[in-house]
Amino acid sequence: MRVLAVIPARDAEGTVGGVVQALKQHLPDATVLVVDDGSTDRTSEAARGAGAEVLRHEVNRGKGAALQTGFDEAARREVDRVLTLDADGQHDPSLAPRLLDALDAADVVIGSRDGDRAGMPWIRRATNSVMTWIVSHLARHRIPDTQSGFRAIRSSVFTTVRPQSSRFEYESEFLIEAGRKGFTFGSVAIPTLYNAPGSHIRPFRDTLRFLRLLFRRWND
């Protein structure tokens, strides 16, 4: 079984190396690919120094575009499974094998924080709950924690699902399209970690993008 771990990264020089090293420790047979989405720091160099392969967008195109670049590369290499996680340290690489093992019973497995949200601000908990309900409704499947970027995905999914979005709403649209195509979902409990240096999410602009996505998918 061939596994490609895809890490979208932007200005993550201080954290991406540790994520790559931990992931290689827990998935020694997997290839780790960092997609540098137009970083202005030494993200690419830090990722390579830790043992990852790197593809780089010369300008920032969005997290969704970075993920799609990784999925396109996975399809080109004909890998069997892809693991996605963030570069900022919010996902525990030691749990990666559990997510991949859970693909034996599902097409998409999500690292779900539903059982442990103690460290999550209340407004974030409320927003995640609402967005998870909406995305699940549009996908026509009950999907846990649709806002988690820690995922394991079968090749049959990432080779046939191609969202139109290119930024943070891409991850929601990916689940909506996968659900509508009849793919199945599973989950693995993960802890809520907020040790990251900061998010690239722009609340107003990205909320508008998410609302446009909902309007488009609600009516198709």
N, C-alpha and C positions, 0 to 999 in steps of 0.2 A: 504494500500500500504506500503510495507516494503522497506526502503531505507538504504543502507550502503554507507557511505562516506569513500573513500579510499585515504589515504594520504601517498605516498611514501616519505621516509625521510632518509637523511644521514647527520650526523653531524649538526643537526638542533636544538640543545638544546636551543638556544637563541630565536627561533621564533615559534617552533612547538606548544608550549603551548598556545600562543595567537591565533594561527590559530584554534586550537581545541576548545578553549573557545568560540570564535566568531561563529564558525560553529554550536556548540551546542545551542547557543543563537538563531540563525536564523533557525535551523532545530531541534527543541527540540525533535521530535519523531524519528529522525534518529540515527542509531548507527555509531559512528566514529571509524574507524580502522586505526591506523598508522602502516605501514609496515617499520620497521627500517632495512635499508639495510646495515648492517655491520658498524654502527656508532662507532666511537672511543670516543665519548663524552657521555653525559647523555641524549641523545635524547629519549630513551625509558622511562626513569624515568620522564622526563618533560611531555611527552605525557600522561602517566598514571596519573600524578598529575593533569592534566587539564581535565581528565575525559574520555580519549580515551582508547579503547582496543588496545593492541599491539601484533603484530607478528614480530619476529626478525629473520633476516638472520645473522648467526654468522660471515660470511664473506661478503664483498661487491660483489653483483652479478649483479648490474646494475638497473637503474630505471625501465626498461621494466620487469625485473624479479620481482621487488617489486610490480609493477602493476598486473602482472599475479598472484602472490600470493594473492593479494587482490581480484581479480576476481574469483579465485578458491574458496576462502573463501565465497564470495558472492553466488556462485553457490551451495556450500555445505549448506549454510543457506537458500537457495531458496528465496532470496530477489527479489523484482520486479525491482528495479532500483539502479544503482550505480552512485555516484557522485565522480569524481576525481579532486583533486587540489593539488598544491604544498605546501610544508611545510615551504617555505621561505618567505611567505608574499606577493608574487607577485599576488595573486588572492584574490579578495574581497569576503569573505564568505557571506556578506549580499545579494549577487546576486545569491547564490545557489538555493533558492526557484524558481527563474525565470528560471534557466536552467532546473530544474526538471519539472516545469509546461509545458515547451516547448516540453517535450517528449510526450505530448498528440498528437502532430502533426508530430513527427519524431522519428526515432529509435536511433539516436545519435545527441546530441546537443552540439555545441562547443561555448565556451565563446570567441567571436571574437573581436580582437583589431583593426580590419580593419578601424573602424570609428574614432579611437583615437590613433594615433601613434606619437603624438607630443613629448613624452618623450623618444622615441626609437631612438638610434643612427642610422644614415643613413645607415651604413653597415648592421646593423641588419634588418632594414626595407627592404633593397634590398634582403638580403638573405632569409628572411621570404616570400617575394613575389615570388621569384623564386621557393623556395621549395614548396610553396602552389600550384603553377601552376603545377609543376611536379607531386606531390602527387595526385592532382585532376585528372590529365590526366591518371595516372596509376589506380586510383580508378574508372574511368569512370563516375565521378560525379563532379559537381562544389562544392567544399568544402571550406568554408571560414576559413582562419587562421589555417592551418593544424598543425602549430607548437605550438598552445595553448594546455596546459595540463589541462585546466579547462573545464571539460566535464561532461555531463550526458548521461547515457547509459542504454538502456533497457536490461532486462535479456536475451531476445532472441538473442541479439548481443554478450554479453560477455560469453555466454555459447556455442557459435558456432564459434567465431573468436578466433584463437590462433596463433599469430605470431611466427615465428621462432627466431626473434631477442630477445635480452635480455637487451639491453642498450637504449640509447636515441632514436635510430632509431625505436624502438618498436612502439612508438606512431604513426609514419608515416605508418608503416606496418599494424598496426591495422586498420587505415582508408582505406588503399588500399584493404585489404581483406574484410572489411565490405562492401565497395562499390561494389566490384566484386560479393559479395553474394546477392546483391540487396537491402541492407538496405538503408534507407533514412536518410538525414542529415538536420539539422536545426541549427540556430545560435541565440545567444543573445549577444548584444553589451556589452562589458566590457571595463573599462579604462586600459590604459597601466600604470603599476606600476613598478617602479624600485627602491624600497626601500629595496630590499633584500641584504643580506650581501655578496653575491657572488654566481656564478654558478659553478656546478661541471662538466660542459661541457668542454671537452678537444678538442679544435677546430680541430687540425690536425687529431687526432685519430678518433674522432667521425665523421668528414667529410668523412674519408675513409670508415667507417662503413656504412654511408648513401649511398655513391657511390656504395658499394657492394650490398646494398639492391636494389638500382635502377636497377643495372645490372641484378640481379636475378629476380626481379618482371617484368622488361621490357620484358624478354624473356620467361615468363611462361604463 
